[in-house]
Amino acid sequence: MIKIAGVTKRYGALEVLKGIDLTVSRGEVVSIVGESGAGKSTLLQIMGTLDQADTGKVWIADTDISTLNDKPLSTFRNEKIGFIFQFHHLLPEFNALENVCLPAFIRGDSQKDAERRGLELLTFLGLKARATHQPNELSGGEQQRVAFARALVNQPAIVFADEPTGNLDSKNADDLHQLVFRLREEFGQTFVIVTHNREFAQMADRVVTMRDGRIL
């Protein structure tokens, strides 16, 4: 699903990634751990096409993403990749279902098809009764579940998550940790997750540890 070869990244004089090689298999749940400043989020952003490597290659679903210019890259990102962040980033003017459907609308899906898929996901996540609620009417755990549904609505090849439960209490965090594996079993999703939660990290199929811009 992902292959990375010789990826480096520098911001001015700061060398953040120092030659990263990594592969992730289809349907695998991989956690990336390490101290703050190790390069975890930078690596995730490069894998997710939100940033570009200075050198090296990144393939996602057999596509060399360096060959894609802005518009094809945006389309690829919309169709193949889902994102979940520490903060849900829901749009306050839209209800839960509308927030979930946004990536499908961007792709050009009809309102009927997008809402059908969005409601299926909200139902799976136990939020069917909350579909018409605004984000400020949802709890923190519910908001993050909506963010999970939004990441999945286009049935992406891979989901990247950066501290997806870092802003939640322990009960909601534990529930969402279990949710990742339910989603993998139900939908066959591949997950790459940056986390500081050691228990969550150890639940993954594989733990990748970073230090000073390298994989140990």
C-alpha positions in Angstrom: 0.0 0.0 0.0 2.9 2.4 0.8 6.5 2.3 -0.1 9.0 5.0 0.9 12.6 5.0 -0.2 15.3 7.4 0.9 13.0 10.2 2.0 14.7 13.3 3.4 13.2 16.6 4.6 14.9 19.8 5.7 13.4 23.1 7.0 16.2 25.6 6.6 19.1 24.4 8.6 17.0 21.8 10.5 17.2 18.3 9.0 13.9 16.6 10.1 14.0 13.4 8.1 17.3 11.7 7.4 16.7 9.0 4.9 13.5 7.1 5.6 12.7 3.7 4.2 9.3 2.1 5.0 6.7 -0.2 3.6 3.1 -0.7 4.8 1.0 -3.6 3.6 -2.6 -3.4 2.5 -4.9 -3.8 5.6 -2.1 -3.2 8.0 -2.4 -1.0 11.1 0.9 0.6 11.8 1.7 3.0 14.7 4.6 5.5 14.5 6.0 6.4 17.9 8.9 8.5 19.2 9.7 11.6 21.2 8.5 15.0 20.1 10.7 16.3 17.3 11.6 12.9 16.0 9.9 13.6 12.6 6.7 11.5 13.0 4.2 14.2 11.9 6.5 15.3 9.1 6.7 11.8 7.8 2.9 11.4 8.0 2.4 14.6 6.1 4.7 13.5 3.3 3.0 10.1 3.1 -0.3 11.8 3.0 0.8 14.2 0.2 0.3 17.3 2.4 4.0 18.0 2.1 6.8 17.1 -0.3 10.1 15.3 0.4 13.3 17.0 -0.5 14.7 13.7 -1.9 13.5 10.1 -2.1 10.4 8.5 -3.4 6.9 7.8 -2.1 4.5 5.3 -3.7 0.9 5.0 -2.5 -1.3 2.2 -4.0 1.3 1.8 -6.8 1.3 5.5 -7.7 4.5 7.5 -7.5 3.1 10.7 -6.1 6.0 12.8 -7.2 4.6 12.4 -10.8 1.4 14.2 -9.9 1.0 17.9 -10.3 -1.4 20.0 -8.2 -4.8 19.1 -9.6 -4.2 15.3 -10.1 -2.6 15.2 -6.7 -5.6 16.9 -5.1 -7.9 14.3 -6.8 -5.7 11.5 -5.7 -5.7 12.7 -2.1 -9.5 13.1 -2.1 -10.1 9.6 -3.5 -7.3 7.5 -2.0 -6.5 9.1 1.3 -8.4 9.8 4.5 -7.2 12.0 7.3 -7.9 12.1 11.1 -6.2 14.7 13.2 -6.0 15.4 17.0 -8.7 18.1 16.6 -11.7 17.1 14.6 -11.8 20.2 12.4 -15.6 19.9 11.8 -17.2 22.9 10.1 -19.5 24.5 12.6 -22.1 25.6 10.1 -22.8 22.1 8.9 -24.4 19.2 10.8 -22.7 15.8 11.4 -24.0 14.2 8.2 -23.0 17.2 6.0 -19.5 17.3 7.5 -19.1 13.6 6.8 -20.3 14.0 3.2 -18.0 16.9 2.3 -15.2 14.8 0.7 -17.8 13.0 -1.4 -19.3 16.3 -2.5 -15.8 17.5 -3.5 -15.3 14.3 -5.5 -18.6 15.1 -7.4 -20.8 12.4 -5.9 -24.5 13.1 -5.9 -26.2 14.3 -2.7 -28.2 11.1 -2.6 -25.2 8.8 -2.9 -23.0 10.8 -0.5 -25.7 11.0 2.2 -26.5 7.3 1.9 -22.8 6.4 2.4 -22.4 9.0 5.2 -25.5 7.7 7.0 -24.2 4.2 6.8 -21.0 5.2 8.4 -22.7 7.2 11.1 -25.0 4.3 11.9 -22.0 2.0 12.1 -20.4 4.4 14.5 -23.5 4.6 16.7 -24.3 8.2 15.6 -27.4 7.8 13.4 -29.5 9.7 15.9 -27.0 12.5 15.9 -26.8 13.0 12.1 -28.6 16.3 12.0 -26.8 17.8 15.1 -24.3 20.6 14.7 -20.8 20.0 16.0 -21.4 22.1 19.1 -24.2 19.8 20.1 -21.9 16.8 20.1 -19.5 15.5 22.8 -15.8 15.4 22.1 -15.9 11.7 21.4 -18.9 12.1 19.1 -17.2 14.8 17.2 -14.1 12.6 16.6 -16.3 9.8 15.5 -17.8 12.1 12.9 -14.2 12.9 11.8 -13.6 9.2 11.5 -16.7 8.8 9.3 -15.6 11.8 7.1 -12.2 10.2 6.6 -13.9 7.0 5.4 -16.7 8.3 3.3 -14.8 8.1 0.0 -13.6 4.6 0.8 -9.9 5.6 0.7 -7.1 3.1 0.2 -5.4 4.3 3.4 -6.2 6.4 6.5 -3.5 8.6 8.1 -4.2 9.6 11.7 -2.1 12.1 13.7 -2.8 11.7 17.5 -6.4 10.9 16.7 -7.3 10.4 20.4 -4.9 12.9 22.0 -7.6 15.4 22.8 -10.0 12.9 24.4 -10.5 11.6 27.9 -9.4 8.0 28.6 -12.8 6.4 28.1 -13.5 8.0 24.7 -9.9 7.4 23.7 -10.2 3.7 24.5 -13.4 3.5 22.5 -11.8 5.0 19.5 -8.7 2.8 19.8 -11.0 -0.2 19.5 -12.9 1.5 16.6 -9.7 1.6 14.5 -9.6 -2.2 14.5 -13.4 -2.6 13.9 -13.0 -0.4 10.9 -10.1 -2.4 9.6 -12.1 -5.6 10.0 -15.3 -4.1 8.5 -13.9 -2.1 5.6 -10.3 -3.5 5.1 -8.8 -0.1 5.8 -5.0 0.4 6.1 -4.1 2.8 9.0 -0.9 4.6 9.7 -1.2 6.3 13.1 1.1 8.7 14.9 0.5 8.4 18.6 2.1 9.1 22.0 -0.3 6.6 23.6 1.9 3.6 24.3 -1.1 1.2 24.9 -2.7 2.2 21.6 0.6 1.9 19.8 1.1 -1.6 21.0 -2.3 -2.7 19.7 -1.1 -2.1 16.2 0.1 -4.9 13.9 3.5 -3.2 13.9 5.2 -0.4 15.8 7.6 1.9 14.0 9.9 3.9 16.3 11.5 7.1 15.2 14.4 9.0 16.7 16.2 12.1 15.4 14.7 11.8 11.9 15.4 8.1 11.5 13.5 4.8 11.9 15.2 2.7 14.5 
